Amino acid sequence: MTHSTVLETVRRKVVAIWEEKRLLREPVAVRARTLTVHEAIGDPEGDDFPLQKGKERLMEAEFQGSRGQAFTDQFGDFTGTLADVATMPLENNFRRAVFVAAVNATARRLGLCDRTIHCRDKEPGECAALFCAHIRDRYGEVRITQVGYQPKIIETLSARFAMRVLDLDPDNIGTVRHGAPVEGPEKQEEALAWADILVVTGSTVTNDTLGDFLTEKPVIFYGTTVSGTAALLGLERFCAKAK
């Protein structure tokens, strides 16, 4: 799928569900708010998560008592109905984050997905260890290209596998972090061709690049942002410690 095609497919599927459940006609408020670093991830035993560096924030939507989240670098507040969300132009990262968080919260409420709230404290490291074992057991010795800067996953996977990382943060590009080289978008085609499997952040939903990584190679998405999208599109997702 190309840019926007993924989001429009998700929108078509989720709006059909909202209509079937008659949620669009009800005066249900969907609220998204930015979380502080401590609210979002606590103390993850590291200081270079994008959230801690102020490069991204975690938006959170609440729907009938269920919560869904989305990482984004454009953040703010939104209040409206699902009908408002259903017709919202998905033209920037803020609007996409509102939409994705709302999808995740409603999908959680309807039992379509789980683990929509980010893990905290020591859990990112624990998740990374489980992720490493999952890849080893399922795929054996492979070369991994990771899309997105998640330090605990990089640290754990790079100690076990040949690995490259693609990121958009200019502070990371051109460096070696946690044992893996971090490269920018100009290396994307080469890094994807080099890999046996792809490990991709769910934030690609909100920045509208997820379609770039749906290749013939195995793809495992990680994180809470992609929870609803993965459920609706049948994508593989690993997120062992989210709530």
Secondary structure, DSSP 8 states (H G I E B T S, - for coil): --TTHHHHHHHHHHHHHHHHTT-TTS---EEEEE--HHHHH---S-S--TTTTTS-EEEEEEETTEEEEEEESS---EEE-HHHHHH----SHHHHHHHHHHHHHHHHHTTS----S---TTHHHHHHHHHHHHHHHHH-S-EEEEES--HHHHHHHHTTSEEEEE---TTTTTSEETTEEEE-GGGHHHHHHH-SEEEEEGGGTTTT-GGGG--SS-EEEESSTTHHHHHHHT--EE-SS--
